[in-house]
Amino acid sequence: MRRGYAQETREELLERILNPSVSTREAAKILEVPEETVRELCLGGKLAPSATLNSNHYYSLDSVLSLLNDDLKYVPKEETDG
């Protein structure tokens, strides 16, 4: 369980500042893909959520950026049809 800011250690403070959590919407903007693609990546095990709050997934910024570094190419489903 997360402790209050006053009780967090130096390492926890650095982790929170340098590797923040991003929402599904923010991850989609960073990756330049639809939110549904981010959800599919989560279900496919390529992007693990770091937290879930009220059915909303949050991802570590490091894990989202690592997908960019892997040079994954995404083709939205609409473009693959027909």
N, C-alpha and C positions, 0 to 999 in steps of 0.2 A: 504494500500500500504506500502511496506517495505521502511523504511527510511535508509539512509546511515549509515555505521558503526559508524561514529562520532556522530550521533544524536540518536543512540539507547539507551534505558534505561538499567540499570543494569539487570533488569529482562529479557529483550529481549536478551541481551548478553548471559546470563546464559542459556536461552532456546536454543539459536542457537548453543552454544558449547556443552551442555549436551544432547540435543535431535536433532541431525542434520537430514536433509532430506537425504534419500537414494533412488537411482534410482530403477527401476523395476529389472534391472540386479543384482544390489547389494542385493536387497531384496530376489531374487531367490537364490543367493549364501548363504545368511544367513540362509534361510529356507531349503536349500538343495532340491529345487524343480525346475522344468523348469519355464522359464519366463511366459509361457502360464498359468501355475497354479496361479502365482501371479496375472495375469490379471483376471482370473476367480474368485479369492478371492475378487478382487476389485469389479467386477460386481455383485458378490453375497452379497456384503455389509459386508464382514468379515474383509476387509482391506481398509480403506478410504484413498484416496490420500490427502496429505497435500498441494500439489501444482501441477500444470500442466503447462508445458512449451513446446511449439511447439509439442503438442500431446504426450509428454512424461510425465508419471506420476511419482511423487516423494512421498515417504511415510515417516512419522516420524519414527525414529529408535525405539522409544518406542512402537509404534503400531506393528511393525514387531516383536520385541522381545516378545511382549505380546502373539503373536500367538505361539511362542516357549514355553512359560510358560503354555499355555493352553493344552500342550501335544497333539496338533492336529496331526494326522497321515495322510500323503498324499500318495496316490497311483497314480503315473502318468497314464494317459489314456492308454498308450501303454501296460502297465502291466495288465490292466483289460480286454483287448481284448482277445477273444479266449481262 
